[in-house]
Amino acid sequence: MPRGTDFEARWAEGAWAEQHILDALNSEPDLMAVPFGISDGTAFWSSRDMEARVLPIQDLHGKRPDILVFRKSSLSSNELAESNRLYGQSDEQAFVLARKARMAIEAEFSPYDYGRRLSGYGKELSFTVKEEDLLPLRTWSSHHGVPILFVQVYLDSAHFLELARLNGWIAAGSVKRKVERAYNKSVYYTPMSKGCSFGVFAEMPHIHAEVILDKYGKYTAFRKVTGGRVVLSQDMRDLLGVP
């Protein structure tokens, strides 16, 4: 269905979070993190406009994760160059190189200062994984032999959860399927304390309000996040084998 300015605003926050994950990983000399899963933030005003998009096939082997992370030392010079073009390739074109990734990342944004949440309210938040995404991500990971992490970016910190660990908790029954009331979707909520630190903000982001005027003449106010810099945690460095 067509997507308006409210979607565009939400997408911009997700894109901001994804870019900070990429920047944090690419600050390490032997790592190369590249966009992979196609995320289209265009606010389409009609179904015809949406259907006119030309995108490569990206669902042959499940759901493509947002980011692929490579060790530069494991790639040839040609593969290093090609890795920057994976985003625009079809699944068939990308398959051989994608299998060489050290890990893949599904990125999420949450508009909380998590430290303030804990100190002021005393209640932790959760990783939220939609059931409709879980099986396709499992399929992609199994087909490519690449582990997947969920990385949740807040406005003061970032945290990760390994898909393999989530699968184990679901199988054991310690994480159960629930229904998210706002969207009536089946989800799995995993307490943030079951994850690990991905990184902290060495430079804090800026949050301010902006307004979009759409083609119908309607003003929509939204939150805009800019700036900031994330530095990888020791937990994440250990997982990647970064000294």
N, C-alpha and C positions, 0 to 999 in steps of 0.2 A: 504494500500500500504506500501511497505518497508520504514523504517525510518533510516536515516543516522546520521552522526555525528552532523549535524546542529540541528536535533531534540534532540539529547542527551544533547547538550550544553544548549538548552532552557529548557529542562526538569530539568536539574541540578539547574537552577536558581529558577524554581518553587518549587522544593523540598527544597531549602534553605529557601524560604519565608514561606513555610508551617511549617518547623521545628521551625522557630522563633515564629510563632503564637502558636504552641504547647507549646514551652518553656515559653512564656509569661503567658499563661493560667495556666500551671501546676506549676508556681511559687506561686500560691495562694493555701493556705492549704486545702480549701474545694472544690477545682475544680479538675476535671480529664478530660483532653482533650486527645483524642485518634484518630489516623488515621482511616479513614473509607472507603472513596472512593478509589478504586484501581487505581493507576497511575503508569504505567509501563514505565520506562525510558530507556529500552534496545533499542540500535540502531540495529534493525533487517536489515539484508542485503538481505533477500529474503522473498517472500510471504509464502513460506513453513515454514521458521523459525517462522514467526508470528503466523501461524495457529497451530504450535506445542505447543504454550503456553497452560498451564493448569491453568485457572483462575475460581474462583467460580462465579456463576450467580449473577450479580449485577444490573440488569436492570428490575427486575420484577415489581417494583413500582416506576418507573421513574429513575432519575439520582441520584445516591448516592453522597451526598456532601463529601468534602474531610475530614472533621473533625467533630467529635461529642464531645460535652461538657456536662459533668455530674456534679451534686453536689454530692460529696462523701457521704454526710450525708443522701442522698436519696436512697443509694444503700446498699445491704447486702454485707458481705465479699465475698460471692461467685460471686455476680454480679460485684464487683470491680475487681476481678481476671479475670472474663470473658470479661470485657470491653476491656482488652488489646489484646484479640483474635478476636475482631469483624472484623478487617481488612481482615482476611483470611476466614471469614465465608460467606456462601451464604446469599442471601436476606431472605430466609425462616428461616435460623438458627439465623440470627441477629435481626429479626423483634421485638421480645418481648422486648429485652433490649434496642434496638435503640429507641423505643418509650418513654423510660424514660429519654432521653437526655434533658438537659435544653435548648440547641440550637444546631444548626448545622452550619458549616462554609464552604463556597466555597472560596478557597484561590487563589489569583492572585499575580503575580510579575510584577513590572514595573521598568525599568532601569533608573529612574530619581531621582535626588535630588529634591524633590518637593518644599522645601523651596527656593532653588536657582532658580527653575523655576519661582516661583511667584515674587521673588525680582528682578531677572535679566531680565525676559521676560514679566512679568505682566499678564500672561494668565494661568488660571487654567486648569488642566487635568480633565478627566472623568472616572467614573466607566464604563467599557465596558462589557455588558452582551449580549452574542450571543442569537439570537432568538431560535436557535436549542437546547440550554440548558435551556431556560426559562421555557417552558412547562414541561419538565421532572423534573425540580427542584420543580416546583409548585406541580406536582403530588406526588413527594416523601414527601414534606412537609405536604400536605393535608392528605395523607395516614397514616403518622406516628404521625400527630399532633405536629410536632416539627418546630419551626420557623427557618428560614435560614438567615444567614448574608453573604454578600459578603465582604471579607476583602482584600483590595488592599495594598500590601507591597511595598513601595518605598525604596530608599537607605538612607533615613533620617527619615522616619516616616511611619505609617500605619493607614489606615482609613477603616471604615465599612459603609455599606449600608444595611438596612433591606429589604429583599425580599417583605414583606408585603407593605412597603411604596412604593417601585418601582411599584408593581402591581397597587396601587392606582393612581400613577402619570400616568401610561400608560392608565388606564381606563379613567382618566380625560382628557387625551390628552396633558398634559404638558411635558411628555417625549414621543417622537415619534420614530417609527422604521426608521432606516436609513440603508444604504448599506455601509459596510466597503470596500473601493475601493481596498485595497491591496489583500484581499482574496475573494472579491465578496460575502460576507456573510451579512445577515440581523442582525443588532445589535441595542441595545438601549444604547445611551450615556447619562449618568446622571452626571451632574457637581459634582465635588468632594465636593463643598460647600453644597450640599444637604445631604451629609453623615456626619459622626461624627468621631472623633479621636478614633482609636483603641489603639494606643500607640506611644511612641517615642523611639528612640534608646538611651539607657543609655550608651552603648558602640557602637561606629560607626563601620560598616563593612569595610572590606578591598576589594578593587576592583583591579584586575590585569589581564593581558593577558596570555593565555595559548594556546598551539597548540596540536591538535590531529593528529596522522598519522593513516589513516584508512587502511584496508586490500588491498585497490587498490593502495596504495602508495601515496594518496593525503593528503597534509597537510591542515588542517582547523584551522584558528585562531578564538578564541572566548573569550568573557569576562567571568571571573570567580569571584564570590562573596563568601567571606568566613568571618567568625567571626560575631561580632556584638551581641547586646543583646537588646531586646525590653521589655519595661515596660508598663503595661496596663495603659490607660488613665482613668481619672475619669468618662468620658462618658461610657466607657466600663464596669467599675466597677459598676456603677449605674445600667446599663442594666442587669448585672448578679446578682445584689443584693449582691455584695461583699463589706464588710465594709471597 
